Amino acid sequence: MGPVTLWLLMCSRPVNHITSYQHQHACGLWSLAPQVFEGESLLVHLPQPNSSLTVQLAPAKDAPVMLLMKVLVGSRTSQVYHVFELEIELPKYAMYAAEERALPSGLPSSHVCCVLQHPVSRVASWIETRFSTKASVSPASSSLEAHFTSMRTQQPLALRAAAGPSGLKVWLHCDSMELAGELLQDLASYLGVDELSSTASFPAVMDQFRNTLSKVEACSAARAHVEGDTATLCANIKACVVRAEDARLLGDMAALKRQHRWAVTQEHVLLNWGFEGLQQWDGTAHADVYRV
């Protein structure tokens, strides 16, 4: 019987493992870790003891987590088991898989750039601590590159740094503005930097913002136009009601019917304007309800 190996996987990527003595099997695993498991703990029990036990972890948030594990290992027919107690710290960005080569899709167009007064080795140390991987540092040019892929969204992430005359220039390439801000804040905290100037470029987000802003402006203009026309129609309807009441008091039934027909016509125009406004707002479902 071969040695027993317990693999702790992060989305099919090994993070840590233990190897027991020969002729022994893993029978169960109990792990405690907040923000990783539902209920803050996980119990895995094998129906039959096996020489290996695989557990997949997928933290929902980017936060450092300390895993407290107890592994039960013993022989197949044993009634008593060895209990291995382990403590494994998952790095904050463990859900980002390191890529050995450059990203096949190229660097994301969105990025954040800043200048640090620290050596490139400090940035490499931050990457190794937060991502649990080694950053490739070029001693000749004092630069580094690290490429990752998010195992949640499959979005690429690239970190670059190069020494320049004004200091160490760092680029964080990713499509998520929230992730870029979190990475930059975590890097500044790791280096002990209180104030850090940065330049951000997110063309896709800015295009989406401009489209939203143009829709808001169009809706505001349409609303102002509709409000003015609605006020005029409401005034006409009130005038029709007053004239119809005068005609009733005078006994002029023809004028009374004429004023009522005119008021109904104005009401239909007002309803049609409201329906057209809903269609222009691209609220098709709301327009259908309004029509009913």
PyMOL commands that set and color helices and strands:
alter all, ss='L'
color gray80, all
select helices_A, chain A and resi 120-131+177-191+203-250+253-280+284-291
alter helices_A, ss='H'
color red, helices_A
select strands_A, chain A and resi 5-10+14-19+25-32+41-50+52-57+65-74+82-90+96-99+111-116+136-138+143-150+156-164+167-173+198-201
alter strands_A, ss='S'
color yellow, strands_A
deselect
rebuild
show_as cartoon
